[in-house]
Amino acid sequence: MYALLFSDTGLSVGQISSLFALWSITGVLLEVPSGAWADAVSRRLLLWVGPLLTAAGFALWVIVPSYWAFALGFVLWGTGGALASGALEALVYDELDHLGAADRYARVMGRARAARLMATMASVGLAGPVFALGGYQAVGAASVLAALLTAAIATRFPEHRVTRASADDSWAATLRAGLAEARADRSVRGALLLVPAVGAVWGALDEYTPLLVRDLGVTEETVPYLILLIWAGATAGSLLTGPAERLGTTGLAVLLAGAALALATGAVARTPAGIGLVALAFGAFQLADVLADVRLQHRIDEARRATLTSVAGLGTDLGTVAVYGLYGLLGTTTAHGTVFALLAVPYLVTALVLAGGARAARARL
């Protein structure tokens, strides 16, 4: 609901886009240092501190709704997200590896993301009646409570990795070693680039889906239910992660191309059925997102796992900032559906690059 809160407070599309950009810029500045920090200290520590900062940002939004309060809230949320980014994937992978079950990473992360999305769907479904009863204040209070609960759960995560406190294991040294690994290994570089290529655009468009839906002419109370449909599609994509691991590079290219076409077609339709196609596209993007992360995790060293995962996250954040800026420019004079369709093009480009790489690999064999 926060995009609607910003709009109802009187912010323009350009101002809303600048807030989203600030959110991502915060992540850009902190993403890689926080990942290196997670490799040097306790990953669990960062996972419970981050949600506390997010809770503070949400509280600020409903207590003093204004552009600068929204901006500070996004800085807090961005900081909290940066602390968790990389740390979560690294902790899960290494704990599974500790149990001799690293091959289950894709299935576990797919189910975890599906659980997160189902919780999001539940909150979206409740947003309408909660908003009707208590307005943005009630929705904000529920968001603060959810963030506090996240922090409490994170304190219970297991962590068997032993961190060392020597000078050679400082976060700066860990960062240098991680970047050196990326430079030296071509397969790691490719996996690092694929993560933002898949995640940046649809991750940014997600923030504009309420505005896309409201352009259909539906009431604000109806918006959450159509957003629920989009999240249902993303959840289905997460649950397909296990079987989809068998997709090769060509299969991933076909998946992204199909998703791009569904997104463009659904967005310009400006009908509830079109939103169904957007939901299908988001499901495919979510599936591709997890598969890109799996490729990366299988290629990087344990000691630098959070660092390189955060490097990939940095690429995603930079791409997201670019999308926010572009959306702010286009959305001022262009319908939301048209902007969505135009931003499907990068996925067609990524699909072509993947297909070309697959053909080159087969030719070398």
C-alpha positions in Angstrom: 0.0 0.0 0.0 2.9 2.4 0.4 2.9 3.5 -3.2 -0.7 4.6 -2.7 0.3 6.3 0.6 2.9 8.3 -1.2 0.5 9.2 -4.0 -2.3 10.2 -1.5 0.1 12.3 0.4 0.5 14.4 -2.7 3.7 13.0 -4.2 4.2 13.0 -8.0 5.3 9.9 -10.0 8.7 11.5 -10.2 8.9 12.0 -6.5 7.8 8.4 -5.8 10.4 7.2 -8.3 13.1 9.3 -6.5 12.1 7.5 -3.2 12.5 4.1 -4.8 15.8 5.2 -6.2 17.0 6.4 -2.8 16.0 3.0 -1.4 18.2 1.2 -4.0 21.0 3.7 -3.7 21.2 2.9 0.0 21.5 -0.7 -1.0 24.2 0.1 -3.6 26.4 1.8 -1.0 26.0 -0.8 1.7 25.4 -4.1 -0.3 29.0 -5.2 -0.8 30.5 -4.0 2.5 27.6 -5.6 4.5 28.2 -8.9 2.6 31.9 -8.9 3.4 31.0 -8.1 7.0 28.7 -11.1 7.0 31.6 -13.3 5.9 33.8 -11.8 8.6 31.4 -11.9 11.6 28.1 -13.6 12.5 25.6 -13.8 9.6 22.8 -14.4 12.1 23.6 -11.1 13.8 23.0 -9.1 10.6 19.7 -11.1 10.0 18.1 -9.8 13.2 19.5 -6.3 13.2 18.2 -5.5 9.7 14.5 -6.0 10.4 14.7 -3.7 13.4 15.9 -0.9 11.2 13.1 -1.7 8.8 10.5 -1.5 11.6 11.7 1.9 12.5 11.3 3.1 8.9 7.8 1.9 8.7 6.8 3.5 11.9 8.2 6.8 10.7 6.1 6.7 7.6 2.8 6.6 9.4 3.7 8.9 12.3 4.9 11.8 10.1 3.9 11.1 6.5 5.9 13.5 4.3 8.5 13.3 1.5 11.5 13.6 3.9 10.0 11.0 6.4 9.4 8.6 3.5 13.0 9.2 2.4 14.5 8.5 5.8 12.3 5.4 6.1 13.6 4.1 2.8 17.2 4.7 4.0 16.5 2.6 7.1 14.7 -0.1 5.1 17.5 -0.1 2.5 20.1 -0.5 5.3 18.2 -3.3 6.8 17.8 -5.0 3.5 21.6 -4.7 2.7 22.5 -6.3 6.1 20.4 -9.3 5.2 21.2 -9.6 1.5 23.9 -12.1 1.0 24.0 -13.1 4.6 20.7 -15.1 4.3 21.7 -17.1 1.2 25.2 -17.8 2.6 23.9 -19.0 6.0 21.3 -21.3 4.4 23.7 -22.8 1.9 26.5 -23.4 4.4 24.1 -24.8 7.0 22.8 -27.2 4.4 26.4 -28.1 3.4 27.1 -28.7 7.1 24.3 -31.3 7.0 25.6 -32.8 3.7 22.5 -31.5 1.9 23.8 -28.6 -0.3 22.1 -30.1 -3.3 18.8 -29.2 -1.6 19.5 -25.5 -1.7 17.3 -24.7 -4.7 14.4 -26.6 -3.3 14.8 -25.0 0.2 15.2 -21.5 -1.1 12.3 -21.9 -3.5 10.0 -23.1 -0.7 11.3 -20.3 1.6 10.5 -17.7 -1.1 7.1 -19.3 -1.7 6.4 -19.1 2.0 7.4 -15.4 2.0 5.2 -14.7 -1.0 2.2 -16.6 0.6 2.7 -14.4 3.7 2.7 -11.4 1.4 -0.4 -12.7 -0.3 -2.1 -13.0 3.0 -1.1 -9.5 4.0 -2.3 -8.2 0.6 -5.6 -10.0 1.1 -6.0 -8.4 4.6 -4.8 -4.9 3.4 -8.2 -4.0 2.0 -10.3 -4.6 5.1 -7.5 -3.4 7.4 -7.2 -0.2 5.4 -11.0 0.2 5.5 -11.0 -0.1 9.3 -7.9 1.9 10.2 -6.4 3.5 7.1 -2.7 3.7 6.5 -2.0 3.9 10.3 -3.4 0.4 10.8 -1.5 -1.0 7.8 1.7 0.6 9.1 1.3 -0.8 12.6 0.9 -4.3 11.1 4.0 -3.8 9.0 6.0 -2.8 12.1 4.8 -5.8 13.9 5.8 -8.1 11.0 9.3 -6.7 10.9 9.8 -7.2 14.7 8.6 -10.8 14.3 11.2 -11.3 11.6 13.9 -10.1 13.9 12.8 -12.4 16.6 12.7 -15.4 14.3 16.2 -14.6 12.9 17.7 -14.9 16.4 16.8 -18.6 16.4 18.6 -19.5 13.2 21.4 -22.1 13.6 24.9 -21.0 12.7 27.8 -23.5 12.8 30.3 -21.5 10.9 33.2 -20.4 13.1 34.3 -16.8 12.4 37.9 -15.8 13.0 39.1 -12.5 14.3 42.5 -12.2 12.8 43.5 -9.2 10.8 43.6 -11.3 7.6 39.9 -12.1 8.1 38.7 -8.5 8.3 35.8 -7.6 6.1 38.1 -5.5 3.8 40.3 -8.5 3.3 37.3 -10.7 2.7 36.0 -8.3 0.1 39.3 -8.2 -1.8 39.5 -12.0 -1.9 35.9 -12.2 -3.1 36.4 -9.7 -5.9 39.7 -11.5 -6.9 37.7 -14.8 -7.2 35.2 -13.1 -9.5 37.9 -11.7 -11.7 39.8 -15.0 -12.0 36.8 -17.3 -12.7 34.8 -16.7 -15.9 31.9 -19.0 -14.7 31.6 -16.9 -11.5 31.5 -13.7 -13.5 28.8 -15.0 -15.7 26.7 -16.2 -12.7 27.2 -12.8 -11.0 25.9 -10.9 -14.1 23.0 -13.2 -14.6 21.5 -12.4 -11.1 20.9 -8.7 -11.8 20.0 -9.4 -15.4 17.1 -11.5 -14.1 16.1 -9.7 -10.9 16.6 -5.9 -11.4 13.7 -5.0 -13.8 10.9 -7.1 -12.4 12.0 -6.3 -8.8 11.6 -2.6 -9.7 8.3 -3.0 -11.6 6.8 -4.8 -8.5 6.8 -1.4 -6.8 4.6 0.1 -9.5 2.0 -2.8 -9.8 -0.5 -0.9 -7.5 -0.4 2.0 -9.9 -0.7 -0.3 -12.9 -3.8 -2.0 -11.4 -5.4 1.3 -10.3 -5.1 2.4 -14.0 -7.8 -0.2 -14.7 -10.3 2.1 -13.0 -10.9 -0.2 -10.0 -11.5 1.1 -6.5 -8.6 1.3 -4.0 -10.2 -1.4 -2.0 -10.1 -3.7 -5.1 -6.4 -3.0 -5.8 -5.0 -5.4 -3.1 -7.0 -8.3 -4.6 -5.6 -7.9 -8.1 -2.1 -7.5 -6.5 -2.9 -10.8 -4.8 -3.2 -12.4 -8.2 0.2 -11.2 -9.2 1.8 -12.5 -6.0 0.0 -15.9 -6.5 1.8 -16.2 -9.8 5.2 -15.4 -8.2 4.5 -17.9 -5.5 3.8 -20.6 -8.0 7.1 -19.8 -9.7 8.9 -20.4 -6.4 7.3 -23.7 -5.8 8.5 -24.9 -9.3 12.1 -24.3 -8.4 13.0 -27.9 -7.6 11.8 -29.5 -10.9 13.0 -26.5 -12.9 16.6 -27.1 -11.8 16.8 -29.4 -14.8 16.4 -26.5 -17.1 19.6 -25.8 -19.0 20.8 -22.5 -20.3 18.5 -22.7 -23.4 15.5 -23.6 -21.2 16.2 -20.5 -19.0 16.4 -18.4 -22.1 13.0 -19.7 -23.3 11.5 -19.0 -19.9 12.7 -15.4 -19.8 11.5 -14.7 -23.4 8.1 -16.1 -22.7 7.8 -14.1 -19.5 8.8 -10.9 -21.3 6.1 -11.4 -23.9 3.5 -12.2 -21.2 4.4 -9.1 -19.3 4.2 -6.8 -22.3 0.9 -8.2 -23.5 -0.7 -8.2 -20.1 0.4 -4.7 -19.2 -1.0 -3.0 -22.3 -4.3 -4.9 -22.2 -5.5 -2.8 -19.2 -8.0 -5.5 -18.2 -8.2 -8.0 -15.2 -7.3 -10.7 -17.7 -4.2 -8.8 -18.6 -3.2 -8.7 -14.9 -3.4 -12.5 -15.1 -0.7 -12.4 -17.8 1.4 -10.1 -15.6 1.0 -12.6 -12.8 2.2 -15.4 -15.1 5.2 -13.3 -16.1 6.1 -12.6 -12.4 5.9 -16.3 -11.7 8.5 -17.0 -14.4 10.7 -14.2 -13.3 10.6 -15.4 -9.7 11.5 -18.9 -10.9 14.4 -17.6 -13.0 15.5 -15.4 -10.0 16.0 -18.5 -7.8 17.7 -20.5 -10.6 20.2 -17.6 -11.1 21.0 -17.6 -7.4 21.4 -21.4 -7.4 23.9 -21.1 -10.3 25.9 -18.5 -8.4 25.9 -20.5 -5.1 27.3 -23.6 -6.7 30.2 -21.7 -8.2 31.6 -19.7 -5.2 33.7 -20.5 -2.2 32.3 -20.9 1.3 34.6 -18.3 2.8 33.4 -15.6 0.4 29.8 -16.7 -0.2 28.1 -13.7 1.4 30.5 -11.3 -0.2 30.0 -12.5 -3.8 26.2 -12.9 -3.2 26.2 -9.3 -2.2 28.2 -8.3 -5.3 25.4 -9.8 -7.3 23.0 -7.9 -5.2 24.9 -4.7 -5.9 24.4 -5.3 -9.6 20.7 -5.9 -9.0 20.5 -2.6 -7.0 22.3 -0.6 -9.7 19.9 -2.0 -12.3 16.9 -1.3 -10.1 18.0 2.3 -9.7 18.3 2.7 -13.4 14.8 1.2 -13.9 13.4 3.6 -11.2 15.0 6.6 -13.0 13.7 5.4 -16.4 10.2 4.8 -15.0 10.2 8.2 -13.5 10.9 9.8 -16.8 8.5 7.6 -18.9 5.7 7.5 -16.3 5.3 11.3 -16.3 3.9 11.2 -19.9 3.2 7.6 -20.6 0.6 5.1 -19.3 1.8 2.6 -16.7 0.9 -0.3 -19.0 3.1 1.1 -21.8 6.1 1.6 -19.5 5.7 -2.0 -18.2 5.7 -3.3 -21.8 8.8 -1.2 -22.7 10.7 -2.6 -19.7 10.0 -6.2 -20.8 12.6 -5.6 -23.6 15.7 -6.2 -21.4 14.5 -9.7 -20.7 14.3 -10.5 -24.4 17.9 -9.3 -24.7 19.0 -11.5 -21.8 17.3 -14.4 -23.3 19.1 -13.9 -26.6 22.5 -13.6 -24.8 21.8 -16.9 -22.9 20.7 -18.7 -26.1 23.8 -17.5 -27.9 26.0 -18.7 -25.0 24.4 -22.1 -25.0 25.0 -22.4 -28.8 28.6 -21.4 -28.4 29.1 -23.9 -25.6 27.6 -26.7 -27.7 29.9 -25.7 -30.6 33.0 -26.0 -28.4 31.9 -29.6 -27.5 
